[in-house]
Amino acid sequence: MVVLGMKIQKLKTFLLSLNITDHADIKKLLDYLDVVISRMAPFYLAKQTVAEKNKLMSREEINRHDKNILEADMRLYALDYFLTMYKVISEENKTDVIRCGFRELPSLLQDAMDEDMLKKIVFRLFDDKLMMTMAKDYYEYKKIFLNISVSGELTRESEAAITESLKKYILSLINVSEELGATQNDNGIIAPYRYSSFDELKVALNS
């Protein structure tokens, strides 16, 4: 992705050097490239931070930092949210949960488009491999929402696919947490599942 971003920036620089920016199609392309570059900016910053921290910190310090994020911040900002939405979407009107949210919680569609998971959790990790794995898992989860935001259509099939994708994503969050040695001692603030371990949570999700 870093290489792709560099190529996009070079393409923009090349187009600007041609002095034909008054052409409508070129202007549209430049505007589009600006959007792409701005969307990739948080990723660039995260990669730079990872490179810097890996020079200054030991492996133990990096693991401790990332483990703390997965145990504390991810639980507060992400895991409880996804668990709640999965519980609700399995029992309530799926369209409302996907488009409108639940109580004070944002909709799944809005959350996916805002990419809060990346900003608040993933791009704050210092382990490059872990960050890339979680980013890949997130974008895999987000793909189905892109079709909805473009087409505006929400069928029973897409509702079922979103429910299954959400469950798969939650399990991926649990797996990366377990691999790093992160634990969950009790249920969170808003999570509807009561669990004393990730194993219990996985059983609840698959029941």
C-alpha positions in Angstrom: 0.0 0.0 0.0 2.9 2.3 0.7 4.2 1.7 -2.8 0.8 2.3 -4.3 0.6 5.6 -2.4 3.9 6.7 -3.8 2.8 5.9 -7.3 -0.4 7.9 -6.8 1.6 10.9 -5.6 3.9 10.7 -8.5 1.0 10.5 -10.9 -0.5 13.6 -9.4 2.9 15.4 -9.6 3.2 14.4 -13.3 -0.2 15.7 -14.2 0.4 19.0 -12.5 3.7 19.4 -14.4 1.7 19.2 -17.7 0.0 22.5 -17.0 -3.3 21.2 -18.3 -5.3 21.3 -15.0 -7.9 23.5 -16.6 -9.1 20.4 -18.6 -12.3 19.1 -16.9 -11.3 15.4 -17.0 -7.8 16.2 -15.6 -9.4 18.3 -12.8 -11.7 15.5 -11.9 -8.8 13.0 -11.8 -6.7 15.3 -9.6 -9.6 15.8 -7.2 -10.0 12.0 -7.0 -6.3 11.5 -6.4 -6.5 14.1 -3.6 -9.3 12.1 -2.0 -7.3 8.9 -2.3 -4.2 10.5 -0.8 -6.1 12.0 2.1 -7.7 8.6 2.8 -4.3 6.9 2.9 -2.7 9.6 5.1 -3.5 7.9 8.4 -1.9 4.7 7.1 1.3 6.5 6.0 1.5 8.1 9.4 1.0 4.8 11.2 3.7 3.1 9.1 6.1 6.0 9.9 5.4 5.7 13.6 5.9 1.9 13.5 9.3 2.3 11.8 10.3 4.9 14.4 9.1 2.9 17.4 10.8 -0.3 16.2 14.1 1.6 16.3 13.6 3.0 19.8 11.7 0.2 21.6 12.5 -3.4 22.5 10.3 -6.2 21.3 9.0 -6.6 24.9 8.1 -2.9 25.1 6.2 -3.1 21.7 4.3 -6.2 22.7 3.4 -4.6 26.0 2.1 -1.5 24.3 0.1 -3.4 21.8 -1.3 -5.8 24.3 -2.5 -2.9 26.4 -4.3 -1.4 23.4 -6.0 -4.7 22.7 -7.0 -5.3 26.3 -8.2 -1.8 27.2 -8.8 0.5 24.3 -10.1 -2.1 21.8 -12.5 -3.4 24.4 -13.8 0.0 25.2 -14.0 1.4 21.7 -14.5 -1.6 19.5 -15.1 -5.1 20.8 -18.1 -4.1 23.0 -19.6 -2.1 20.1 -19.2 -5.0 17.6 -20.6 -7.5 20.1 -23.6 -5.4 20.9 -24.4 -4.8 17.3 -24.0 -8.5 16.5 -26.4 -9.4 19.3 -28.9 -6.8 18.2 -28.7 -7.5 14.5 -29.3 -11.2 15.3 -32.5 -10.3 17.1 -33.8 -7.0 15.9 -34.6 -5.3 12.5 -31.4 -5.8 10.6 -32.0 -2.8 8.3 -32.3 -0.4 11.2 -29.2 -1.7 12.8 -27.2 -1.5 9.6 -28.4 1.9 8.5 -29.6 3.7 11.6 -27.7 2.2 14.5 -28.9 1.2 18.0 -29.8 3.6 20.7 -26.8 5.9 21.0 -24.5 3.7 19.0 -23.7 4.5 15.3 -24.9 2.3 12.5 -22.7 -0.5 11.2 -22.7 1.3 7.8 -21.6 4.7 9.4 -19.0 3.0 11.5 -17.5 1.2 8.5 -17.4 4.3 6.4 -15.8 6.4 9.2 -13.1 3.7 9.9 -13.0 4.4 13.6 -11.6 1.0 14.2 -8.5 1.9 12.2 -8.1 5.3 13.7 -8.6 4.4 17.4 -7.0 1.0 17.5 -5.2 -0.5 14.5 -3.1 2.5 13.4 -2.0 3.0 17.0 -0.2 -0.4 17.1 3.6 -0.6 17.0 4.0 -4.1 15.7 4.0 -3.8 11.9 2.9 -7.4 11.2 0.0 -7.1 13.7 -1.1 -3.8 12.4 -1.1 -5.0 8.8 -3.0 -8.2 9.8 -5.7 -6.2 11.6 -5.9 -3.7 8.8 -6.4 -6.5 6.2 -9.1 -8.1 8.4 -10.9 -4.8 8.8 -10.9 -4.0 5.0 -12.1 -7.6 4.4 -15.0 -6.9 6.8 -15.7 -3.5 5.3 -15.9 -4.6 1.7 -19.6 -5.5 1.9 -20.5 -2.1 3.2 -18.9 -0.4 0.1 -21.5 -2.1 -2.1 -24.3 -0.9 0.1 -23.0 2.7 0.2 -22.7 2.8 -3.6 -25.9 1.0 -4.6 -28.1 1.9 -1.7 -29.7 -1.5 -1.8 -30.1 -3.7 1.2 -31.5 -7.2 0.5 -32.1 -10.1 2.8 -29.1 -11.7 1.3 -26.9 -8.7 2.0 -28.3 -8.4 5.5 -27.4 -12.1 6.2 -23.9 -11.5 4.6 -23.3 -8.5 6.9 -24.3 -10.5 9.9 -21.9 -13.3 9.0 -19.1 -10.9 8.1 -19.5 -9.1 11.5 -19.3 -12.4 13.4 -16.2 -13.4 11.4 -14.6 -10.1 12.1 -15.3 -10.3 15.8 -13.7 -13.7 15.9 -10.6 -12.3 14.1 -10.3 -9.6 16.8 -10.4 -12.3 19.4 -7.8 -14.4 17.6 -5.2 -11.6 17.3 -5.8 -10.7 21.0 -5.2 -14.3 22.1 -2.1 -14.5 19.9 -0.6 -11.5 21.7 -1.7 -12.9 25.1 -4.4 -10.3 25.8 -7.2 -11.4 28.1 -10.7 -10.4 28.9 -11.6 -10.9 32.6 -15.3 -9.9 32.5 -17.8 -8.4 30.2 -17.4 -4.8 29.1 -19.5 -1.7 29.7 -22.1 -2.4 27.0 -21.4 -5.8 25.7 -24.5 -8.1 25.9 -22.4 -11.2 26.3 -21.2 -12.2 29.8 -17.9 -13.9 29.5 -14.8 -14.5 31.7 -12.6 -15.6 28.9 -12.3 -15.5 25.1 -13.1 -19.2 24.9 -16.4 -18.5 26.6 -17.1 -15.7 24.3 -16.4 -17.8 21.2 -18.8 -20.4 22.4 -21.5 -17.8 22.9 -20.9 -16.4 19.4 -21.1 -19.8 17.8 -24.2 -21.0 19.8 
